[in-house]
């Protein structure tokens, strides 16, 4: 059975989109201010949700990906390239990554900013 697609005007669509969002994002979406403020606020909110990397904790590949804000396949590539140290004990399928290894990789791949005169 096919259902007809009924176009909604913005006045009908916005309440549906914003009903499940946090109040701060709802206010931004419904305000008449620029898109820059929305993008800026999105990143501020996203970054505050991330945990800090503890050098003494052992993480899974999935947890490392979440901490870094990258995909699991990116973490796998970093390990394969030797940029991120990981351990796999004999007869265990899981891969372990120390927090100190993540922090070392971040320090070693730091992008130098050009110095202005």
HELIX and SHEET records of a PDB file:
HELIX    1   1 UNK A   10  UNK A   18  1                                   9    
HELIX    2   2 UNK A   23  UNK A   30  1                                   8    
HELIX    3   3 UNK A   35  UNK A   49  1                                  15    
HELIX    4   4 UNK A   61  UNK A   68  1                                   8    
HELIX    5   5 UNK A   72  UNK A   80  1                                   9    
HELIX    6   6 UNK A   99  UNK A  108  1                                  10    
SHEET    1   A 2 UNK A  58  UNK A  59  0                                        
SHEET    2   A 2 UNK A  97  UNK A  98 -1                                        
END                                                                             
